[in-house]
Amino acid sequence: MKVVSPAFEILTPIDGIEILKTIEAVGRTCYKSEDKITDDSCVNFVQGIINRGHEAVIEHYNITVRLTNDRGVSHEEVRHRIASYAQESTRYCNYAKDKFGNEITYIDIRGGMELDPKVSKLDVAIQSQIYDEWVDACLDAEKHYNKMISLGATPQIARSVLNNSTKTEICITMNIREWRHFFDLRCSPAAHPQMREIAIMLLKAFKTMIPVVFDDLYKKYVTDAKTE
Ligand SMILES: Cc1cc2nc3c(=O)[nH]c(=O)nc-3n(C[C@H](O)[C@H](O)[C@H](O)COP(=O)(O)OP(=O)(O)OC[C@H]3O[C@@H](n4cnc5c(N)ncnc54)[C@H](O)[C@@H]3O)c2cc1C
């Protein structure tokens, strides 16, 4: 078995100012104030749009990302309905083949354990035992998966023994309004810690590229030193 950390890749080429200019062009249609467009007017315009809650205007730009996280987290991601998805298929991918190193790849739970306030307060030795139990369960699932495949089972049948920690890759396309909604729900301390882990990683990147649109959410949720 292989254990990897969650990761992301932004597939849409991002030019923050060009995005704001597109949104400004859309939004000024409402007020017929195109005459007010200058080289940098888009920054204040988009800020005003967000402050006033006129968020329909920011639906006019989509961003696509590829996330690497576990299947438990991906199940939460696909609950967001105003989005498009393409996900690694456990029906078709045969992890017992050379292409996958003949092993199951799992997403490390340590990031989630650190973000879970009850678990992170436990004695370090206990945390270590919890982690070891997880490793054993993953090894066990891999053993049974490989055995089922060697007996002739198809991946879509053998996958039944894989657990929520199984690594998946999922491409997600959302418009900027839906990304804001996604971050608002998924960076919150109420979210699942591993969902929160990947959502905060992504929010940091989005905030760097398009600060006007994501600054408020960054300030709201990325304050805990553990998420830095
Ligand atoms: C902390 C947390 C705990 C959760 N626990 C559970 C759980 O125990 N069980 C469970 O099943 N799910 C759970 N969920 C998932 C949750 O119920 C939503 O499915 C998920 O968060 C998607 O959010 P959403 O519905 O707001 O938005 P999206 O699907 O992203 O849609 C965006 C927005 O569009 C609007 N919208 C979309 N579809 C409709 C519609 N049909 N009618 C009206 N308005 C619509 C709403 O304003 C919505 O907020 C949890 C989510 C969180 C964040």
The ligand as an SDF file (V2000), in Angstrom:
LIG
                    3D

 53 58  0  0  0  0  0  0  0  0999 V2000
  -21.1390   20.5450    8.2560 C   0  0  0  0  0  0  0  0  0  0  0  0
  -21.9310   19.7410    7.2550 C   0  0  0  0  0  0  0  0  0  0  0  0
  -22.5920   18.6170    7.6590 C   0  0  0  0  0  0  0  0  0  0  0  0
  -23.3480   17.8590    6.7570 C   0  0  0  0  0  0  0  0  0  0  0  0
  -23.9800   16.7390    7.1640 N   0  0  0  0  0  0  0  0  0  0  0  0
  -24.7200   16.0250    6.3040 C   0  0  0  0  0  0  0  0  0  0  0  0
  -25.4130   14.8320    6.7150 C   0  0  0  0  0  0  0  0  0  0  0  0
  -25.3280   14.4220    7.8590 O   0  0  0  0  0  0  0  0  0  0  0  0
  -26.1670   14.1820    5.8030 N   0  0  0  0  0  0  0  0  0  0  0  0
  -26.3030   14.6210    4.5120 C   0  0  0  0  0  0  0  0  0  0  0  0
  -27.0330   14.0060    3.7220 O   0  0  0  0  0  0  0  0  0  0  0  0
  -25.6360   15.7210    4.0850 N   0  0  0  0  0  0  0  0  0  0  0  0
  -24.8560   16.4240    4.9360 C   0  0  0  0  0  0  0  0  0  0  0  0
  -24.1810   17.5350    4.4870 N   0  0  0  0  0  0  0  0  0  0  0  0
  -24.2860   17.9090    3.0700 C   0  0  0  0  0  0  0  0  0  0  0  0
  -25.3210   19.0420    2.8790 C   0  0  0  0  0  0  0  0  0  0  0  0
  -26.6150   18.5950    3.2550 O   0  0  0  0  0  0  0  0  0  0  0  0
  -25.3340   19.5150    1.4190 C   0  0  0  0  0  0  0  0  0  0  0  0
  -25.7340   18.4510    0.5760 O   0  0  0  0  0  0  0  0  0  0  0  0
  -24.0120   19.9890    0.9150 C   0  0  0  0  0  0  0  0  0  0  0  0
  -23.3590   20.7430    1.8820 O   0  0  0  0  0  0  0  0  0  0  0  0
  -24.2050   20.8360   -0.3420 C   0  0  0  0  0  0  0  0  0  0  0  0
  -24.5740   22.1330    0.0530 O   0  0  0  0  0  0  0  0  0  0  0  0
  -25.8270   22.9630   -0.4790 P   0  0  0  0  0  0  0  0  0  0  0  0
  -27.0140   22.1110   -0.5820 O   0  0  0  0  0  0  0  0  0  0  0  0
  -25.9310   24.2380    0.2940 O   0  0  0  0  0  0  0  0  0  0  0  0
  -25.3170   23.4940   -1.8150 O   0  0  0  0  0  0  0  0  0  0  0  0
  -25.1260   23.1570   -3.3410 P   0  0  0  0  0  0  0  0  0  0  0  0
  -25.6540   21.8500   -3.7720 O   0  0  0  0  0  0  0  0  0  0  0  0
  -23.6890   23.4460   -3.5410 O   0  0  0  0  0  0  0  0  0  0  0  0
  -26.0280   24.2790   -3.9590 O   0  0  0  0  0  0  0  0  0  0  0  0
  -25.7180   25.6610   -3.7890 C   0  0  0  0  0  0  0  0  0  0  0  0
  -26.9500   26.4180   -3.3760 C   0  0  0  0  0  0  0  0  0  0  0  0
  -27.8910   26.3680   -4.4440 O   0  0  0  0  0  0  0  0  0  0  0  0
  -29.1900   26.3400   -3.8910 C   0  0  0  0  0  0  0  0  0  0  0  0
  -29.8420   25.0930   -4.2800 N   0  0  0  0  0  0  0  0  0  0  0  0
  -29.2500   24.0110   -4.8810 C   0  0  0  0  0  0  0  0  0  0  0  0
  -30.1640   23.0720   -5.1180 N   0  0  0  0  0  0  0  0  0  0  0  0
  -31.3420   23.5280   -4.6350 C   0  0  0  0  0  0  0  0  0  0  0  0
  -32.6470   23.0090   -4.5810 C   0  0  0  0  0  0  0  0  0  0  0  0
  -32.9750   21.7960   -5.0220 N   0  0  0  0  0  0  0  0  0  0  0  0
  -33.6200   23.7750   -4.0480 N   0  0  0  0  0  0  0  0  0  0  0  0
  -33.3480   25.0040   -3.5710 C   0  0  0  0  0  0  0  0  0  0  0  0
  -32.1160   25.5730   -3.5730 N   0  0  0  0  0  0  0  0  0  0  0  0
  -31.1380   24.8360   -4.1190 C   0  0  0  0  0  0  0  0  0  0  0  0
  -29.0540   26.4490   -2.3740 C   0  0  0  0  0  0  0  0  0  0  0  0
  -29.1030   27.8100   -2.0080 O   0  0  0  0  0  0  0  0  0  0  0  0
  -27.6720   25.9170   -2.1480 C   0  0  0  0  0  0  0  0  0  0  0  0
  -27.0900   26.3590   -0.9250 O   0  0  0  0  0  0  0  0  0  0  0  0
  -23.4260   18.2840    5.3840 C   0  0  0  0  0  0  0  0  0  0  0  0
  -22.7400   19.4420    4.9750 C   0  0  0  0  0  0  0  0  0  0  0  0
  -21.9980   20.1620    5.8960 C   0  0  0  0  0  0  0  0  0  0  0  0
  -21.2560   21.3930    5.4080 C   0  0  0  0  0  0  0  0  0  0  0  0
  1  2  1  0
  2  3  1  0
  2 52  2  0
  3  4  2  0
  4  5  1  0
  4 50  1  0
  5  6  2  0
  6  7  1  0
  6 13  1  0
  7  8  2  0
  7  9  1  0
  9 10  1  0
 10 11  2  0
 10 12  1  0
 12 13  2  0
 13 14  1  0
 14 15  1  0
 14 50  1  0
 15 16  1  0
 16 17  1  0
 16 18  1  0
 18 19  1  0
 18 20  1  0
 20 21  1  0
 20 22  1  0
 22 23  1  0
 23 24  1  0
 24 25  2  0
 24 26  1  0
 24 27  1  0
 27 28  1  0
 28 29  2  0
 28 30  1  0
 28 31  1  0
 31 32  1  0
 32 33  1  0
 33 34  1  0
 33 48  1  0
 34 35  1  0
 35 36  1  0
 35 46  1  0
 36 37  1  0
 36 45  1  0
 37 38  2  0
 38 39  1  0
 39 40  1  0
 39 45  2  0
 40 41  1  0
 40 42  2  0
 42 43  1  0
 43 44  2  0
 44 45  1  0
 46 47  1  0
 46 48  1  0
 48 49  1  0
 50 51  2  0
 51 52  1  0
 52 53  1  0
M  END
$$$$
